[in-house]
């Protein structure tokens, strides 16, 4: 098992193998090659992830979620990781439904252990087909999740990555992200900020 103090978990909230997946993988590769992070990649693509039913099983039983699906594997990874990177494509001006479901289902983790996310370090990236398609709204939604669950959120700072990394694919998927040098620079900026918390 990788020591949690050095594990960066990248979660891709896109059901496609296109721009968002490339952006998350780019971030993980940069973190590994430049700063020696141990990284792991997890994607919603081809996963079975049931909606949270708000049945309160997790509250009553303190045994996790009543749903038994691919989230069980992710729960383990989320517990192990010290650093989190959530990446989302923009769907209708906000984060993807798949990633929202992942975040909703984390309620079961917190019900079992209220401190499960405490003091983890989290960063965000969002990829939109339009230059201003909802990236900041999606990023803020994920930052709200971090704040609610005691994750310390970081950005790349002023002048390029104010809330997180924002990318514009020009509706060209992976190719568009590869050509968005300013967006890739914003990824590098958030990774450099994560490094400041690395032991």
N, C-alpha and C positions, 0 to 999 in steps of 0.2 A: 504494500500500500504506500502511495506517495504521501509524504508528510504534508499535512494541511497548511503549514506555514508557508509553503512555497508553491502551492497548486493554484493555477489560474484556470478556471472552468469557463469556456466560451460556449454560450448557448445561442444557437441560430433559430430564430422564430419564423423561418421561411419554409414553406412546403416544397420549394423549388431549389434546384442546385444551380443558382444563378448569382446575382449581385451580392445579396446579403451573406450567403454562405462564403463567397470569396472574401468579403470584407472581414468577417469573423476569423477566417483562416489566416488572412493577412496579418491581423492583429496578433494572433497566437504565434505565428511564425516570427514576427518581429520581436515579441516578448521573449521567445526562446533564444533566438540567434543573437540578439543584442544584449539581453539582460539576464539570461540563464534561468528564466522561469521554467518550471515544469508545467505543462499545459495539457488540457484535455478538451476535446470538442464533442459537443452533443447537439443534435439537430432534431427538430420536430418532424422533419421529412420522413415519411413512411412509418411514422409512429402512431400507435393507438393511444389516444389521450382523451379520456372521457371528460365531459363537463363536470364541474363541481355542482352538486345537487343541493347544496346547503341543507343537507339532511341532519347535520350536527353529530353524526357518528364519531367524527374525530374529537369533538368536544366532550362527548359523553364517555367514550371508551379510552381516549388517550393512547390509541394503538395505531395511529396513522389513518389513512383514507379507506373508506368502504370500497372504492373502486380499485380493482386490481388490473393494472395495465402497464404501459411502458413508463409511466411516472415512477414506478417503484425503483427502477434502475437510476433514474435521475435523482430521486431523493437521497440515495447513497452518495452520489457525486456532489450534490449540493452540501451535504454535511461535511464531506472531506475537504472541500475547497476553502481556501482563505480569501481568494480573489475571484470575483465574478465579472463576467462581461456578457451582458445581454444584447443581442443584435436583432433588430426587427426590420422587415420591409414595411413600407407604408401601404396600408389597406384603407381606402376611403378616408384618408387624412389622419390616420392614427396607427397604432401598432396592430400587428396581425392578430386575428382571432385565436390562432394556435398559441401564440406567446401569452396572450391574456389568459387563456385557459391554464397554461402552465403556472402562471402567477396565482391564479385563483386556487389551484390545487395545492399550493404551498401552505395554505391555511392548515392543512392536516399536520404538516411538520411543526408549525408554531403551536398548534393545540397540544401536541405531544411534548414539545420542549420550547417554551416561550423564548428561550435565549439561543435557539439554534442558529439564527443569523447574526446575532449580536457581534459587532466589531469585525465582521467580514468587510472587505473593501470592494465596492462595486462601481463599474463604469458601464457606459451605454454607447451603442452606435445605432444609427437608423439610416436606411437607404430608401430614397424616393426616386420614382421615375421622373418627377418634375423637380425643378430646382427648389421650389418652395411648396412641397406637396403635403406637408404635415410632419416633417422630421422632428421639429422642436416639440410639437404636441405629443408625439409618440415617446420622445426622450423623457419629457416631463412625467408621463404616465408611469414609466419604469422607475424614474427617480422617486415618485410618490410611493411605489411599492418598496423601494429600498428604505425610505425614511420610516414607513410604517413598521417595518420589520427590523429596525436597528442596524441596517447595513450602512456603513459609512460610504457615502457617494462621493465620487471625484469626477472632475472634468479636466479638460486640457487647459483650462484657464481662458482669460480674455484673449481676443485677437485670433479667433479661428476655431475654437472648440469650447465655447462658453459653457454649455451644458453637457456636452458629450461630443462624439464624432458624428458629423452629418455628411452624408454622401449623396451625390446626384448621379444616377445611372443613365440619364437621358433616354430612359426606356430601352436600353440596350443590354440590360442584365449584367452579366459578369464583365463583358467588354467595356460597358459604360463605367463601371466601378474602377476597372483597371486604368481607364483614361482620366479619371477624376483625381488629379494630383493634389488639389486642395483638400479633397475629402480624405485621401490617404494620409496627408500630412496631419489632419485632425485625429486620425487613428493613432499615429505615432505620438502625438501630444498626450492623449489619454493614457497610453501605455507608459510614457515617461513619468506621468504623475503616479501611476500605480507603483512604480519602482520605489518611490519615496517611502512606501510602507513595507517594502520587502526586507525581511530580516536576513 
